[in-house]
Amino acid sequence: MENEFFAHETAVVDEGCIIGKGTKIWHFSHMMSNCKIGEKCNIGQNVVVSPEVTLGKNVKVQNNVSIYTGVTCDDDVFLGPSMVFTNVINPRSAVNRKSEYAKTHVGRGATIGANATIVCGHDIGAYAFIGAGAVVTKNVPAYALVVGNPSKRIGWMSEFGHRLVFDELGRAVCKESGDIYVLENNKVIKLK
């Protein structure tokens, strides 16, 4: 059966990968054994997806990103150019720590900006927005907007990627979708 995904002739797809229908893998990228990539993903140039990594549907991975063992991404995640995941807290060249890989989970619809670094063992909540160049050293709640080194929350974002401005009742409206959000106990909830 012919592949239901596209891989550029310079891409390497190891045996044992599961790659969803409609996914595109571009120049000089390497999909390592036993990774799972969902449908309609776009894997940019010079990307490495390590063994056991799972990417949901419609994940966009920009150029020069390495996704190491221990990382999972839900559907609709955006990984900006040259952003970085780590998977060991205290790496040393002469010490093998493969048994100590820490897990990082990126929730549905989250965006990680260009050149951001995600220190392993910290989860990124659904629809969170990590600014370009941020260094994430702790968990990021859903809908949070974080920037800086170390990153800190400076606001909240809608599912459409617009900054939410809450009124005195703790309600905000996304200017593009019209969706209503509520801020309670330092958590954002989208109303149905």
N, C-alpha and C positions, 0 to 999 in steps of 0.2 A: 504494500500500500504506500502511495506517495505521501510525503509529509504534508500535514495540513497547516504548517507554519513556514515562514520564510527564514532562511539563514544565509547571510552573505557568504560567498565562497571562501572568505578569509576567516570566518567564524569557526570555532571548534565546539561541537556538541558531543560530549562524552556519552558512552553507552549508559543506559539506565536513567537518563533524564526523562521527565514527563513534561512535555511542552504543549500548551493548549492551542487550539485552532485559532488561526488569524494572528498569532504572535509574530513579531518581526525581530530578528537578531542581526545587528549590523556589524560593520567591519571590526576585525581583530578582537572580537569578544569570545569569552570562553564560558560555556555552561558545563560545570563539572558534574560528575556522576551523582545520581540520586537526588538532584535538585528537582523541584516542582515549580513550573511556571504556568500560570493560568492563561485563559483565553484572552486574545486581543491586547497582549502586553507589547510594549515597545522597548527593546533593549538597545541602547545607543552604542557608540563605538568604544572600544577598549574597556569593556565591562567584564568583570569576573563574578560569576555566581557560583559559590562554593557548594560542596556536598551538603545535603540535608536542608538547604535553604528552601523556603516556600514563599512564593509570590502569588497573590490572588489574581483576580481578573483585572484587566485594564490598568496594570501598574506601568508607570512611565519611568524608566531608568535612563537618565541622561548620561552623556559621555564621561568616561574615566571614573566610574564608581565600582568599588569592590564590595560585594555583599557576602560576608563571611558566615561560616557555619555558626548557627545559633540565632540567626536573624529570620524572622517571619514578617511578612507584610500582608495585610488584608487587601481587599479590592480597592481600586481607585487611588492608590498611593502614588505620590509624585516624589521622586528622588532626584534632586537637582545636580547639576554638573559638579563633578569632583567632590561631592559630599563623601563623608567617611563613616563607616561603622567599625567598631573594634569588637573583639570577642575574648580578650584576656585582659584582666585588670593590671597585672604586673609582668609584662612580657620580658623575657630574656632570651637571647639567641641560644645560649648554651643549656637552657632548661626547657624540657618538653612539657608543655602545660595543656596539651590537647584534651585531657580529661577535665580541665577546669574552665572550658568555654562557658561564658555567661550568655544567657539568652536576652534578646532584645525583640520586642514585639511592636510593630507599627500598625496602629489602628486604621480602620477604613477611612479613606479620603484625606489622610494626613499629607501635608507637604513638608518636605525637608529642603531648605534652600541651598544654593550653591556654596560649596566649601564648608558647610556645617560639619561638625563632628559629633557623633553620638557615642558616648562612652558606654560600653556594654553593661548589660544588666539593668537598663532603664527603659521603661516602656513609654511609647508615644501614643497618647490617646487619639480617638477618632476625631478627624477634622482639625487636629492641632496644626499650627503653622509655625515652623521653625525658621527663623530669619537667616539669611545668608551669613555665613561665617560664625554662627552661634556654636558654642560648645556646651552640649547637654550633659550634665553630670547628675541628674536626678529625674525621676518620673515626670512626665508632662501630662497634665489632665486634658481630657477631651475639650476641643474648641479653644484651647489656650494659644495665645500668641507669645512666643518667647524669642528673645534676642540676647546677644552679648556673650561674654566669656568671663566667668561661667554664665550660662543663660539664666535669665529671669523672666517671669511673666510680666508683660507690660499691657496686656489686654486680652480680648477674646475675639474670635473670628467666626463668621457664619460658614455654613457648608459650601457657599459659593465663593468664599475667600475674601469677604469684606469685613472690615473691622466693625464690631458691634459696639454701639453706644447705648448704655442702659439708662433708663429714666429713674426717677425717685422711687418707682414701684418695682424696680428690678426687671424691667421688660425692655427688649430691643427688637427692632425689625431690620431684617436684611434688605438693603436698598435695591438689590437686584431681584431676589426671589419673592420678597414680601413675607417670608417665613418669620414667625415670632419666636423669640428665645427668652428664657427666664433665667435670672441669676439668683440662686439660692444656696446659702452655705458654701460660697466660693466654688460652686459647680454651675455649669451652664447646661440647660435642658432645652431642647427644641420642642415646641408644642406641636402636636399633630394637627 
